[in-house]
Amino acid sequence: MENLNYSTSWINSNFLLKVYGVDAAGCKVNRLVGVSGLLSLIGTDLFNKFIARACRAGGDVCVCKLRRGLKVSLYNK
């Protein structure tokens, strides 16, 4: 993929990625997404930042909110 700090298989085996809010096209979103789906919504830089933050948090869930109205929840498996 595009300069990810972690491999796609490691991310999928350790986290569930859920997105809630409004995407760039103005459509409401409330669903589980994969790595490629989240990359298309937020980009590589924010994705790497969110995964690192979820690894440091160590809890059940890490919620990351964006100013544009999108909320990304990373659930530990």
N, CA, C and O atoms as a Maestro MAE file, in Angstrom:
{
 s_m_m2io_version
 :::
 2.0.0
}

f_m_ct {
 s_m_title
 :::
 protein
 m_atom[308] {
  # First column is atom index #
  i_m_mmod_type
  r_m_x_coord
  r_m_y_coord
  r_m_z_coord
  i_m_residue_number
  s_m_chain_name
  s_m_pdb_residue_name
  s_m_pdb_atom_name
  i_m_atomic_number
  :::
  1 25 0.846 -1.187 0.000 1 A "MET " " N  " 7
  2 3 0.000 0.000 0.000 1 A "MET " " CA " 6
  3 2 0.887 1.244 0.000 1 A "MET " " C  " 6
  4 15 2.019 1.199 -0.481 1 A "MET " " O  " 8
  5 25 0.391 2.324 0.523 2 A "GLU " " N  " 7
  6 3 1.081 3.608 0.404 2 A "GLU " " CA " 6
  7 2 1.747 4.016 1.710 2 A "GLU " " C  " 6
  8 15 1.128 4.690 2.532 2 A "GLU " " O  " 8
  9 25 2.988 3.621 1.912 3 A "ASN " " N  " 7
  10 3 3.793 4.070 3.052 3 A "ASN " " CA " 6
  11 2 3.104 3.874 4.396 3 A "ASN " " C  " 6
  12 15 3.090 4.792 5.216 3 A "ASN " " O  " 8
  13 25 2.545 2.722 4.634 4 A "LEU " " N  " 7
  14 3 1.920 2.433 5.928 4 A "LEU " " CA " 6
  15 2 2.992 1.993 6.917 4 A "LEU " " C  " 6
  16 15 3.926 1.280 6.551 4 A "LEU " " O  " 8
  17 25 2.856 2.421 8.173 5 A "ASN " " N  " 7
  18 3 3.810 2.035 9.206 5 A "ASN " " CA " 6
  19 2 3.593 0.603 9.665 5 A "ASN " " C  " 6
  20 15 4.515 -0.015 10.195 5 A "ASN " " O  " 8
  21 25 2.404 0.065 9.475 6 A "TYR " " N  " 7
  22 3 2.066 -1.299 9.867 6 A "TYR " " CA " 6
  23 2 1.511 -2.022 8.647 6 A "TYR " " C  " 6
  24 15 0.976 -1.393 7.733 6 A "TYR " " O  " 8
  25 25 1.641 -3.343 8.636 7 A "SER " " N  " 7
  26 3 1.131 -4.104 7.494 7 A "SER " " CA " 6
  27 2 -0.391 -4.201 7.579 7 A "SER " " C  " 6
  28 15 -0.974 -4.117 8.661 7 A "SER " " O  " 8
  29 25 -1.014 -4.376 6.432 8 A "THR " " N  " 7
  30 3 -2.470 -4.469 6.357 8 A "THR " " CA " 6
  31 2 -2.969 -5.691 7.119 8 A "THR " " C  " 6
  32 15 -3.992 -5.619 7.800 8 A "THR " " O  " 8
  33 25 -2.263 -6.805 7.013 9 A "SER " " N  " 7
  34 3 -2.689 -8.019 7.717 9 A "SER " " CA " 6
  35 2 -2.594 -7.851 9.231 9 A "SER " " C  " 6
  36 15 -3.444 -8.367 9.958 9 A "SER " " O  " 8
  37 25 -1.571 -7.136 9.723 10 A "TRP " " N  " 7
  38 3 -1.452 -6.903 11.166 10 A "TRP " " CA " 6
  39 2 -2.582 -6.008 11.668 10 A "TRP " " C  " 6
  40 15 -3.138 -6.258 12.738 10 A "TRP " " O  " 8
  41 25 -2.922 -4.983 10.918 11 A "ILE " " N  " 7
  42 3 -3.998 -4.072 11.311 11 A "ILE " " CA " 6
  43 2 -5.326 -4.811 11.353 11 A "ILE " " C  " 6
  44 15 -6.091 -4.662 12.305 11 A "ILE " " O  " 8
  45 25 -5.607 -5.614 10.315 12 A "ASN " " N  " 7
  46 3 -6.867 -6.353 10.269 12 A "ASN " " CA " 6
  47 2 -6.957 -7.419 11.349 12 A "ASN " " C  " 6
  48 15 -8.059 -7.736 11.798 12 A "ASN " " O  " 8
  49 25 -5.835 -7.981 11.781 13 A "SER " " N  " 7
  50 3 -5.878 -9.003 12.815 13 A "SER " " CA " 6
  51 2 -5.973 -8.410 14.214 13 A "SER " " C  " 6
  52 15 -6.337 -9.121 15.151 13 A "SER " " O  " 8
  53 25 -5.657 -7.124 14.385 14 A "ASN " " N  " 7
  54 3 -5.671 -6.514 15.709 14 A "ASN " " CA " 6
  55 2 -6.782 -5.499 15.941 14 A "ASN " " C  " 6
  56 15 -7.101 -5.201 17.092 14 A "ASN " " O  " 8
  57 25 -7.379 -4.963 14.883 15 A "PHE " " N  " 7
  58 3 -8.365 -3.895 15.038 15 A "PHE " " CA " 6
  59 2 -9.587 -4.104 14.149 15 A "PHE " " C  " 6
  60 15 -9.494 -4.675 13.062 15 A "PHE " " O  " 8
  61 25 -10.728 -3.632 14.631 16 A "LEU " " N  " 7
  62 3 -11.910 -3.422 13.806 16 A "LEU " " CA " 6
  63 2 -12.009 -1.921 13.598 16 A "LEU " " C  " 6
  64 15 -11.892 -1.159 14.558 16 A "LEU " " O  " 8
  65 25 -12.220 -1.484 12.379 17 A "LEU " " N  " 7
  66 3 -12.234 -0.067 12.044 17 A "LEU " " CA " 6
  67 2 -13.661 0.348 11.711 17 A "LEU " " C  " 6
  68 15 -14.244 -0.148 10.746 17 A "LEU " " O  " 8
  69 25 -14.226 1.256 12.504 18 A "LYS " " N  " 7
  70 3 -15.584 1.722 12.262 18 A "LYS " " CA " 6
  71 2 -15.568 3.217 11.997 18 A "LYS " " C  " 6
  72 15 -14.850 3.971 12.653 18 A "LYS " " O  " 8
  73 25 -16.374 3.638 11.022 19 A "VAL " " N  " 7
  74 3 -16.457 5.050 10.639 19 A "VAL " " CA " 6
  75 2 -17.897 5.509 10.819 19 A "VAL " " C  " 6
  76 15 -18.837 4.810 10.440 19 A "VAL " " O  " 8
  77 25 -18.058 6.704 11.409 20 A "TYR " " N  " 7
  78 3 -19.376 7.284 11.615 20 A "TYR " " CA " 6
  79 2 -19.301 8.767 11.287 20 A "TYR " " C  " 6
  80 15 -18.338 9.439 11.656 20 A "TYR " " O  " 8
  81 25 -20.307 9.276 10.598 21 A "GLY " " N  " 7
  82 3 -20.355 10.705 10.293 21 A "GLY " " CA " 6
  83 2 -20.724 10.961 8.857 21 A "GLY " " C  " 6
  84 15 -21.498 10.217 8.255 21 A "GLY " " O  " 8
  85 25 -20.162 12.022 8.313 22 A "VAL " " N  " 7
  86 3 -20.447 12.445 6.947 22 A "VAL " " CA " 6
  87 2 -19.145 12.422 6.157 22 A "VAL " " C  " 6
  88 15 -18.148 13.008 6.580 22 A "VAL " " O  " 8
  89 25 -19.152 11.732 4.987 23 A "ASP " " N  " 7
  90 3 -17.943 11.660 4.177 23 A "ASP " " CA " 6
  91 2 -17.804 12.898 3.296 23 A "ASP " " C  " 6
  92 15 -18.614 13.820 3.395 23 A "ASP " " O  " 8
  93 25 -16.807 12.928 2.452 24 A "ALA " " N  " 7
  94 3 -16.520 14.098 1.615 24 A "ALA " " CA " 6
  95 2 -17.624 14.375 0.597 24 A "ALA " " C  " 6
  96 15 -17.799 15.520 0.178 24 A "ALA " " O  " 8
  97 25 -18.366 13.355 0.196 25 A "ALA " " N  " 7
  98 3 -19.445 13.533 -0.781 25 A "ALA " " CA " 6
  99 2 -20.751 13.989 -0.132 25 A "ALA " " C  " 6
  100 15 -21.728 14.258 -0.832 25 A "ALA " " O  " 8
  101 25 -20.778 14.077 1.192 26 A "GLY " " N  " 7
  102 3 -21.967 14.513 1.900 26 A "GLY " " CA " 6
  103 2 -22.903 13.385 2.290 26 A "GLY " " C  " 6
  104 15 -24.004 13.640 2.777 26 A "GLY " " O  " 8
  105 25 -22.486 12.137 2.084 27 A "CYS " " N  " 7
  106 3 -23.307 10.977 2.445 27 A "CYS " " CA " 6
  107 2 -23.016 10.570 3.885 27 A "CYS " " C  " 6
  108 15 -21.873 10.621 4.339 27 A "CYS " " O  " 8
  109 25 -24.072 10.162 4.598 28 A "LYS " " N  " 7
  110 3 -23.889 9.681 5.961 28 A "LYS " " CA " 6
  111 2 -23.272 8.291 5.938 28 A "LYS " " C  " 6
  112 15 -23.630 7.450 5.113 28 A "LYS " " O  " 8
  113 25 -22.339 8.062 6.857 29 A "VAL " " N  " 7
  114 3 -21.600 6.805 6.928 29 A "VAL " " CA " 6
  115 2 -21.686 6.283 8.350 29 A "VAL " " C  " 6
  116 15 -21.469 7.034 9.300 29 A "VAL " " O  " 8
  117 25 -22.002 4.990 8.508 30 A "ASN " " N  " 7
  118 3 -21.984 4.321 9.802 30 A "ASN " " CA " 6
  119 2 -21.749 2.848 9.539 30 A "ASN " " C  " 6
  120 15 -22.698 2.067 9.478 30 A "ASN " " O  " 8
  121 25 -20.474 2.458 9.380 31 A "ARG " " N  " 7
  122 3 -20.180 1.074 9.020 31 A "ARG " " CA " 6
  123 2 -18.744 0.695 9.367 31 A "ARG " " C  " 6
  124 15 -17.887 1.550 9.595 31 A "ARG " " O  " 8
  125 25 -18.512 -0.612 9.400 32 A "LEU " " N  " 7
  126 3 -17.163 -1.135 9.530 32 A "LEU " " CA " 6
  127 2 -16.488 -1.060 8.173 32 A "LEU " " C  " 6
  128 15 -17.099 -1.363 7.148 32 A "LEU " " O  " 8
  129 25 -15.235 -0.657 8.171 33 A "VAL " " N  " 7
  130 3 -14.475 -0.560 6.927 33 A "VAL " " CA " 6
  131 2 -13.172 -1.324 7.085 33 A "VAL " " C  " 6
  132 15 -12.761 -1.652 8.198 33 A "VAL " " O  " 8
  133 25 -12.536 -1.598 5.979 34 A "GLY " " N  " 7
  134 3 -11.214 -2.210 5.987 34 A "GLY " " CA " 6
  135 2 -10.147 -1.142 5.892 34 A "GLY " " C  " 6
  136 15 -10.425 0.055 5.979 34 A "GLY " " O  " 8
  137 25 -8.946 -1.591 5.714 35 A "VAL " " N  " 7
  138 3 -7.817 -0.669 5.629 35 A "VAL " " CA " 6
  139 2 -7.948 0.228 4.404 35 A "VAL " " C  " 6
  140 15 -7.754 1.440 4.499 35 A "VAL " " O  " 8
  141 25 -8.274 -0.355 3.265 36 A "SER " " N  " 7
  142 3 -8.378 0.456 2.050 36 A "SER " " CA " 6
  143 2 -9.549 1.430 2.116 36 A "SER " " C  " 6
  144 15 -9.462 2.536 1.582 36 A "SER " " O  " 8
  145 25 -10.642 1.032 2.763 37 A "GLY " " N  " 7
  146 3 -11.780 1.931 2.914 37 A "GLY " " CA " 6
  147 2 -11.460 3.123 3.787 37 A "GLY " " C  " 6
  148 15 -11.861 4.248 3.487 37 A "GLY " " O  " 8
  149 25 -10.734 2.876 4.874 38 A "LEU " " N  " 7
  150 3 -10.357 3.975 5.764 38 A "LEU " " CA " 6
  151 2 -9.309 4.876 5.116 38 A "LEU " " C  " 6
  152 15 -9.325 6.091 5.311 38 A "LEU " " O  " 8
  153 25 -8.399 4.281 4.346 39 A "LEU " " N  " 7
  154 3 -7.413 5.094 3.631 39 A "LEU " " CA " 6
  155 2 -8.072 6.024 2.632 39 A "LEU " " C  " 6
  156 15 -7.632 7.161 2.461 39 A "LEU " " O  " 8
  157 25 -9.117 5.559 1.973 40 A "SER " " N  " 7
  158 3 -9.792 6.415 0.995 40 A "SER " " CA " 6
  159 2 -10.546 7.554 1.675 40 A "SER " " C  " 6
  160 15 -10.744 8.608 1.070 40 A "SER " " O  " 8
  161 25 -10.971 7.358 2.929 41 A "LEU " " N  " 7
  162 3 -11.710 8.407 3.641 41 A "LEU " " CA " 6
  163 2 -10.807 9.444 4.301 41 A "LEU " " C  " 6
  164 15 -11.112 10.635 4.259 41 A "LEU " " O  " 8
  165 25 -9.696 9.013 4.914 42 A "ILE " " N  " 7
  166 3 -8.900 9.951 5.709 42 A "ILE " " CA " 6
  167 2 -7.487 10.169 5.203 42 A "ILE " " C  " 6
  168 15 -6.862 11.161 5.578 42 A "ILE " " O  " 8
  169 25 -6.958 9.293 4.373 43 A "GLY " " N  " 7
  170 3 -5.598 9.472 3.866 43 A "GLY " " CA " 6
  171 2 -4.561 8.737 4.700 43 A "GLY " " C  " 6
  172 15 -4.847 8.264 5.800 43 A "GLY " " O  " 8
  173 25 -3.359 8.651 4.159 44 A "THR " " N  " 7
  174 3 -2.294 7.845 4.765 44 A "THR " " CA " 6
  175 2 -1.743 8.456 6.048 44 A "THR " " C  " 6
  176 15 -1.509 7.735 7.018 44 A "THR " " O  " 8
  177 25 -1.533 9.762 6.072 45 A "ASP " " N  " 7
  178 3 -0.933 10.410 7.237 45 A "ASP " " CA " 6
  179 2 -1.808 10.254 8.479 45 A "ASP " " C  " 6
  180 15 -1.324 9.848 9.535 45 A "ASP " " O  " 8
  181 25 -3.083 10.574 8.352 46 A "LEU " " N  " 7
  182 3 -3.986 10.426 9.493 46 A "LEU " " CA " 6
  183 2 -4.164 8.968 9.881 46 A "LEU " " C  " 6
  184 15 -4.290 8.654 11.064 46 A "LEU " " O  " 8
  185 25 -4.176 8.073 8.897 47 A "PHE " " N  " 7
  186 3 -4.323 6.656 9.185 47 A "PHE " " CA " 6
  187 2 -3.175 6.156 10.052 47 A "PHE " " C  " 6
  188 15 -3.406 5.475 11.051 47 A "PHE " " O  " 8
  189 25 -1.933 6.489 9.675 48 A "ASN " " N  " 7
  190 3 -0.766 6.085 10.473 48 A "ASN " " CA " 6
  191 2 -0.835 6.675 11.877 48 A "ASN " " C  " 6
  192 15 -0.499 6.003 12.853 48 A "ASN " " O  " 8
  193 25 -1.268 7.920 11.981 49 A "LYS " " N  " 7
  194 3 -1.381 8.587 13.275 49 A "LYS " " CA " 6
  195 2 -2.422 7.900 14.166 49 A "LYS " " C  " 6
  196 15 -2.188 7.707 15.359 49 A "LYS " " O  " 8
  197 25 -3.568 7.532 13.586 50 A "PHE " " N  " 7
  198 3 -4.635 6.887 14.351 50 A "PHE " " CA " 6
  199 2 -4.243 5.493 14.815 50 A "PHE " " C  " 6
  200 15 -4.570 5.111 15.939 50 A "PHE " " O  " 8
  201 25 -3.552 4.725 13.982 51 A "ILE " " N  " 7
  202 3 -3.120 3.380 14.371 51 A "ILE " " CA " 6
  203 2 -2.090 3.461 15.498 51 A "ILE " " C  " 6
  204 15 -2.154 2.680 16.447 51 A "ILE " " O  " 8
  205 25 -1.155 4.386 15.406 52 A "ALA " " N  " 7
  206 3 -0.158 4.559 16.466 52 A "ALA " " CA " 6
  207 2 -0.832 4.978 17.770 52 A "ALA " " C  " 6
  208 15 -0.453 4.508 18.843 52 A "ALA " " O  " 8
  209 25 -1.816 5.847 17.683 53 A "ARG " " N  " 7
  210 3 -2.546 6.300 18.867 53 A "ARG " " CA " 6
  211 2 -3.316 5.149 19.503 53 A "ARG " " C  " 6
  212 15 -3.352 5.038 20.729 53 A "ARG " " O  " 8
  213 25 -3.933 4.294 18.694 54 A "ALA " " N  " 7
  214 3 -4.681 3.153 19.216 54 A "ALA " " CA " 6
  215 2 -3.751 2.134 19.866 54 A "ALA " " C  " 6
  216 15 -4.125 1.503 20.855 54 A "ALA " " O  " 8
  217 25 -2.556 1.966 19.331 55 A "CYS " " N  " 7
  218 3 -1.580 1.048 19.935 55 A "CYS " " CA " 6
  219 2 -1.111 1.560 21.291 55 A "CYS " " C  " 6
  220 15 -0.951 0.777 22.228 55 A "CYS " " O  " 8
  221 25 -0.891 2.855 21.403 56 A "ARG " " N  " 7
  222 3 -0.467 3.445 22.676 56 A "ARG " " CA " 6
  223 2 -1.568 3.425 23.722 56 A "ARG " " C  " 6
  224 15 -1.290 3.265 24.910 56 A "ARG " " O  " 8
  225 25 -2.828 3.588 23.292 57 A "ALA " " N  " 7
  226 3 -3.949 3.679 24.226 57 A "ALA " " CA " 6
  227 2 -4.142 2.368 24.981 57 A "ALA " " C  " 6
  228 15 -4.314 2.377 26.200 57 A "ALA " " O  " 8
  229 25 -4.116 1.255 24.279 58 A "GLY " " N  " 7
  230 3 -4.183 -0.044 24.929 58 A "GLY " " CA " 6
  231 2 -5.528 -0.420 25.515 58 A "GLY " " C  " 6
  232 15 -5.623 -1.467 26.155 58 A "GLY " " O  " 8
  233 25 -6.566 0.366 25.336 59 A "GLY " " N  " 7
  234 3 -7.883 0.044 25.877 59 A "GLY " " CA " 6
  235 2 -8.697 -0.781 24.907 59 A "GLY " " C  " 6
  236 15 -8.168 -1.327 23.939 59 A "GLY " " O  " 8
  237 25 -9.989 -0.867 25.174 60 A "ASP " " N  " 7
  238 3 -10.883 -1.618 24.297 60 A "ASP " " CA " 6
  239 2 -11.144 -0.880 22.994 60 A "ASP " " C  " 6
  240 15 -11.232 -1.490 21.928 60 A "ASP " " O  " 8
  241 25 -11.268 0.455 23.092 61 A "VAL " " N  " 7
  242 3 -11.582 1.241 21.899 61 A "VAL " " CA " 6
  243 2 -10.833 2.572 21.957 61 A "VAL " " C  " 6
  244 15 -10.638 3.151 23.026 61 A "VAL " " O  " 8
  245 25 -10.426 3.034 20.794 62 A "CYS " " N  " 7
  246 3 -9.811 4.345 20.661 62 A "CYS " " CA " 6
  247 2 -10.640 5.126 19.649 62 A "CYS " " C  " 6
  248 15 -10.750 4.726 18.490 62 A "CYS " " O  " 8
  249 25 -11.219 6.235 20.085 63 A "VAL " " N  " 7
  250 3 -12.072 7.052 19.223 63 A "VAL " " CA " 6
  251 2 -11.291 8.288 18.793 63 A "VAL " " C  " 6
  252 15 -10.770 9.033 19.622 63 A "VAL " " O  " 8
  253 25 -11.222 8.489 17.482 64 A "CYS " " N  " 7
  254 3 -10.531 9.639 16.910 64 A "CYS " " CA " 6
  255 2 -11.549 10.457 16.128 64 A "CYS " " C  " 6
  256 15 -12.203 9.941 15.221 64 A "CYS " " O  " 8
  257 25 -11.682 11.729 16.477 65 A "LYS " " N  " 7
  258 3 -12.669 12.594 15.840 65 A "LYS " " CA " 6
  259 2 -11.977 13.618 14.958 65 A "LYS " " C  " 6
  260 15 -10.964 14.204 15.340 65 A "LYS " " O  " 8
  261 25 -12.532 13.824 13.784 66 A "LEU " " N  " 7
  262 3 -12.011 14.817 12.848 66 A "LEU " " CA " 6
  263 2 -12.919 16.034 12.845 66 A "LEU " " C  " 6
  264 15 -14.116 15.913 13.105 66 A "LEU " " O  " 8
  265 25 -12.376 17.187 12.558 67 A "ARG " " N  " 7
  266 3 -13.165 18.425 12.552 67 A "ARG " " CA " 6
  267 2 -14.220 18.445 11.464 67 A "ARG " " C  " 6
  268 15 -15.213 19.163 11.581 67 A "ARG " " O  " 8
  269 25 -14.025 17.677 10.417 68 A "ARG " " N  " 7
  270 3 -14.984 17.676 9.322 68 A "ARG " " CA " 6
  271 2 -16.201 16.803 9.581 68 A "ARG " " C  " 6
  272 15 -17.001 16.578 8.673 68 A "ARG " " O  " 8
  273 25 -16.357 16.302 10.819 69 A "GLY " " N  " 7
  274 3 -17.546 15.568 11.202 69 A "GLY " " CA " 6
  275 2 -17.442 14.074 11.088 69 A "GLY " " C  " 6
  276 15 -18.461 13.386 11.140 69 A "GLY " " O  " 8
  277 25 -16.256 13.547 10.937 70 A "LEU " " N  " 7
  278 3 -16.059 12.116 10.811 70 A "LEU " " CA " 6
  279 2 -15.478 11.582 12.107 70 A "LEU " " C  " 6
  280 15 -14.550 12.174 12.660 70 A "LEU " " O  " 8
  281 25 -16.012 10.468 12.602 71 A "LYS " " N  " 7
  282 3 -15.520 9.844 13.820 71 A "LYS " " CA " 6
  283 2 -15.051 8.437 13.479 71 A "LYS " " C  " 6
  284 15 -15.812 7.642 12.929 71 A "LYS " " O  " 8
  285 25 -13.794 8.126 13.805 72 A "VAL " " N  " 7
  286 3 -13.200 6.826 13.528 72 A "VAL " " CA " 6
  287 2 -12.974 6.111 14.857 72 A "VAL " " C  " 6
  288 15 -12.298 6.632 15.744 72 A "VAL " " O  " 8
  289 25 -13.544 4.912 14.988 73 A "SER " " N  " 7
  290 3 -13.375 4.108 16.187 73 A "SER " " CA " 6
  291 2 -12.526 2.893 15.831 73 A "SER " " C  " 6
  292 15 -12.826 2.181 14.873 73 A "SER " " O  " 8
  293 25 -11.466 2.656 16.602 74 A "LEU " " N  " 7
  294 3 -10.602 1.506 16.396 74 A "LEU " " CA " 6
  295 2 -10.790 0.581 17.591 74 A "LEU " " C  " 6
  296 15 -10.358 0.891 18.701 74 A "LEU " " O  " 8
  297 25 -11.436 -0.553 17.357 75 A "TYR " " N  " 7
  298 3 -11.726 -1.517 18.410 75 A "TYR " " CA " 6
  299 2 -10.630 -2.588 18.432 75 A "TYR " " C  " 6
  300 15 -10.307 -3.174 17.399 75 A "TYR " " O  " 8
  301 25 -10.064 -2.836 19.613 76 A "ASN " " N  " 7
  302 3 -9.069 -3.906 19.765 76 A "ASN " " CA " 6
  303 2 -9.768 -5.239 19.744 76 A "ASN " " C  " 6
  304 15 -10.837 -5.396 20.333 76 A "ASN " " O  " 8
  305 25 -9.176 -6.198 19.074 77 A "LYS " " N  " 7
  306 3 -9.745 -7.556 19.033 77 A "LYS " " CA " 6
  307 2 -9.250 -8.348 20.214 77 A "LYS " " C  " 6
  308 15 -9.609 -9.516 20.368 77 A "LYS " " O  " 8
  :::
 }
 m_bond[307] {
  # First column is bond index #
  i_m_from
  i_m_to
  i_m_order
  :::
  1 1 2 1
  2 2 3 1
  3 3 4 2
  4 3 5 1
  5 5 6 1
  6 6 7 1
  7 7 8 2
  8 7 9 1
  9 9 10 1
  10 10 11 1
  11 11 12 2
  12 11 13 1
  13 13 14 1
  14 14 15 1
  15 15 16 2
  16 15 17 1
  17 17 18 1
  18 18 19 1
  19 19 20 2
  20 19 21 1
  21 21 22 1
  22 22 23 1
  23 23 24 2
  24 23 25 1
  25 25 26 1
  26 26 27 1
  27 27 28 2
  28 27 29 1
  29 29 30 1
  30 30 31 1
  31 31 32 2
  32 31 33 1
  33 33 34 1
  34 34 35 1
  35 35 36 2
  36 35 37 1
  37 37 38 1
  38 38 39 1
  39 39 40 2
  40 39 41 1
  41 41 42 1
  42 42 43 1
  43 43 44 2
  44 43 45 1
  45 45 46 1
  46 46 47 1
  47 47 48 2
  48 47 49 1
  49 49 50 1
  50 50 51 1
  51 51 52 2
  52 51 53 1
  53 53 54 1
  54 54 55 1
  55 55 56 2
  56 55 57 1
  57 57 58 1
  58 58 59 1
  59 59 60 2
  60 59 61 1
  61 61 62 1
  62 62 63 1
  63 63 64 2
  64 63 65 1
  65 65 66 1
  66 66 67 1
  67 67 68 2
  68 67 69 1
  69 69 70 1
  70 70 71 1
  71 71 72 2
  72 71 73 1
  73 73 74 1
  74 74 75 1
  75 75 76 2
  76 75 77 1
  77 77 78 1
  78 78 79 1
  79 79 80 2
  80 79 81 1
  81 81 82 1
  82 82 83 1
  83 83 84 2
  84 83 85 1
  85 85 86 1
  86 86 87 1
  87 87 88 2
  88 87 89 1
  89 89 90 1
  90 90 91 1
  91 91 92 2
  92 91 93 1
  93 93 94 1
  94 94 95 1
  95 95 96 2
  96 95 97 1
  97 97 98 1
  98 98 99 1
  99 99 100 2
  100 99 101 1
  101 101 102 1
  102 102 103 1
  103 103 104 2
  104 103 105 1
  105 105 106 1
  106 106 107 1
  107 107 108 2
  108 107 109 1
  109 109 110 1
  110 110 111 1
  111 111 112 2
  112 111 113 1
  113 113 114 1
  114 114 115 1
  115 115 116 2
  116 115 117 1
  117 117 118 1
  118 118 119 1
  119 119 120 2
  120 119 121 1
  121 121 122 1
  122 122 123 1
  123 123 124 2
  124 123 125 1
  125 125 126 1
  126 126 127 1
  127 127 128 2
  128 127 129 1
  129 129 130 1
  130 130 131 1
  131 131 132 2
  132 131 133 1
  133 133 134 1
  134 134 135 1
  135 135 136 2
  136 135 137 1
  137 137 138 1
  138 138 139 1
  139 139 140 2
  140 139 141 1
  141 141 142 1
  142 142 143 1
  143 143 144 2
  144 143 145 1
  145 145 146 1
  146 146 147 1
  147 147 148 2
  148 147 149 1
  149 149 150 1
  150 150 151 1
  151 151 152 2
  152 151 153 1
  153 153 154 1
  154 154 155 1
  155 155 156 2
  156 155 157 1
  157 157 158 1
  158 158 159 1
  159 159 160 2
  160 159 161 1
  161 161 162 1
  162 162 163 1
  163 163 164 2
  164 163 165 1
  165 165 166 1
  166 166 167 1
  167 167 168 2
  168 167 169 1
  169 169 170 1
  170 170 171 1
  171 171 172 2
  172 171 173 1
  173 173 174 1
  174 174 175 1
  175 175 176 2
  176 175 177 1
  177 177 178 1
  178 178 179 1
  179 179 180 2
  180 179 181 1
  181 181 182 1
  182 182 183 1
  183 183 184 2
  184 183 185 1
  185 185 186 1
  186 186 187 1
  187 187 188 2
  188 187 189 1
  189 189 190 1
  190 190 191 1
  191 191 192 2
  192 191 193 1
  193 193 194 1
  194 194 195 1
  195 195 196 2
  196 195 197 1
  197 197 198 1
  198 198 199 1
  199 199 200 2
  200 199 201 1
  201 201 202 1
  202 202 203 1
  203 203 204 2
  204 203 205 1
  205 205 206 1
  206 206 207 1
  207 207 208 2
  208 207 209 1
  209 209 210 1
  210 210 211 1
  211 211 212 2
  212 211 213 1
  213 213 214 1
  214 214 215 1
  215 215 216 2
  216 215 217 1
  217 217 218 1
  218 218 219 1
  219 219 220 2
  220 219 221 1
  221 221 222 1
  222 222 223 1
  223 223 224 2
  224 223 225 1
  225 225 226 1
  226 226 227 1
  227 227 228 2
  228 227 229 1
  229 229 230 1
  230 230 231 1
  231 231 232 2
  232 231 233 1
  233 233 234 1
  234 234 235 1
  235 235 236 2
  236 235 237 1
  237 237 238 1
  238 238 239 1
  239 239 240 2
  240 239 241 1
  241 241 242 1
  242 242 243 1
  243 243 244 2
  244 243 245 1
  245 245 246 1
  246 246 247 1
  247 247 248 2
  248 247 249 1
  249 249 250 1
  250 250 251 1
  251 251 252 2
  252 251 253 1
  253 253 254 1
  254 254 255 1
  255 255 256 2
  256 255 257 1
  257 257 258 1
  258 258 259 1
  259 259 260 2
  260 259 261 1
  261 261 262 1
  262 262 263 1
  263 263 264 2
  264 263 265 1
  265 265 266 1
  266 266 267 1
  267 267 268 2
  268 267 269 1
  269 269 270 1
  270 270 271 1
  271 271 272 2
  272 271 273 1
  273 273 274 1
  274 274 275 1
  275 275 276 2
  276 275 277 1
  277 277 278 1
  278 278 279 1
  279 279 280 2
  280 279 281 1
  281 281 282 1
  282 282 283 1
  283 283 284 2
  284 283 285 1
  285 285 286 1
  286 286 287 1
  287 287 288 2
  288 287 289 1
  289 289 290 1
  290 290 291 1
  291 291 292 2
  292 291 293 1
  293 293 294 1
  294 294 295 1
  295 295 296 2
  296 295 297 1
  297 297 298 1
  298 298 299 1
  299 299 300 2
  300 299 301 1
  301 301 302 1
  302 302 303 1
  303 303 304 2
  304 303 305 1
  305 305 306 1
  306 306 307 1
  307 307 308 2
  :::
 }
}
